[in-house]
Amino acid sequence: MTLAMSWEEWAGQDGLGLAALVRQGKLTPAELAAQAAAGIARVDPALSGVVEVFEDAVADPLRDGTDPDGPFAGLPWLMKDLGPTVKGRLQEMGSRLMRGHRATADAWLTQKIRAAGLNVIGRTTTPEFGCCSSAENPAVYVTRNPWDTGFTTNGSSAGTAAMVAAGVLPLSHATDGGGSIRIPAGACGNLGLKVSRGVFSIAPGASDLTGLVSIQGCQSRTVRDTAAFVDACRGGAPGEFMPYWTPDEAYTTLIRRDPRQLRIALSHEWGDYRAAPHFVAELERAGRLLESLGHHVEWALPTIDFRAAFAAQTDCYISNFAQTVNNLIAPLGHARPPADLVEPMNIRIWEAGLGFSFTERARMQAVFNATSRGFGAFFEDWDILLTPVTALPTPVIGTTEYLTLSDNPDVRDWFANLWRNFAYTPLCNLAGIPALSMPLGWQESGLPLGIQAIGGQAKDGLLLQLAAQIERALGGRWNDGRRPAVHVAAG
């Protein structure tokens, strides 16, 4: 096959750049789709990040309603195999239980994605039901980090992180219930924004009120691509419980200006959890960069009962998950998750959540409220809270303690172990506030280390504005201009 671009040319463009070439008549959506499909074929044997390519959508990019006049002009897009449904396509959620499950309608966000000019050409890997830190079950697939295939990508937006980092496509779908956009973005050197509540709809299956912590979004390699995605795809569906808000100015316009001088707090000591010393040094290095851009930076921490907050977050996951699994197994005629089709920790979480009482749920919501108010008070005095994305190094493949393959008999102990590593992301979901992983640091293993900027409710634009200022200061060279070992433009 003769491709429209060299791999260097392809890797050198972001999504809006490719869309501009389409509008100029230099490329077609079909050529973009063919190039992305060829990129998957080129790198996925080493990474296992793509579950399926939709060959018909590659051959005919407009067949499913993609609007070529949208801002992305037919750009290929991969959907995480969890979350928004795609009419007529399989959605198997990383689980043997759901093999053959086919969606009957597009979700609301899928419609917005198509209207934005994005062509859904396939689906990317996720842990079973998105529940753990790595898409790593040998009976299903094992997704590997393109920087070093001996390591995981983290999760749960595992395949998306691998494909964006490996240059297959400039941006791709991701979801985040406790860090699942930001954590794999951080380990793979991508940008990953978790938006505030009231931005992306999860209709028709749930709402911000019933979903509570789950957020949709993308990973990308440039700030303007993420800004354009949010601008194009935000907004509530009819019948939302929560108000959906719109900023005064489109983010694609806002990010062209530097922010005012910001008050930026550095933090990594969150209750019982601490970052590895090297990660603290990388956080401090990011702080010095922000000082050089004229911002005020010092150490500070919200006044929050972190121990209570993490316990409430655990309660939320356990109780929500039990009902999610019930909703999946009932149509299949199962009274409980089959042990030969569902991973053992997911069965234990389901069992733990079955008897969750309304009183326990009310206590959990009270802690959510107190935690959200604590963050709110903090952001009256500070503009940005800066942390590492994770507290501990990215695990090597086969580290089962974080997986739902774990034999840990204690569900709450398993979650507490997760928080020791993934300490800095989940409370943003609890509080409904925005957070952005930026590829500004390095782990001692040679993998990227994301640095997370957290903002107050509805300050998504400020996070993107700061990231765009950093991107300009770096000359667009995130990850110091380096590329992972497995990459479409490599050898």
PyMOL commands that set and color helices and strands:
alter all, ss='L'
color gray80, all
select helices_A, chain A and resi 7-11+15-23+29-47+55-59+108-115+128-130+158-165+182-188+208-211+223-233+251-254+277-292+306-332+344-354+358-381+400-402+411-421+426-431+460-473+478-481
alter helices_A, ss='H'
color red, helices_A
select strands_A, chain A and resi 50-53+75-80+118-124+136-137+141-142+144-145+148-152+171-176+191-194+215-220+263-266+296-299+384-388+435-442+448-454
alter strands_A, ss='S'
color yellow, strands_A
deselect
rebuild
show_as cartoon
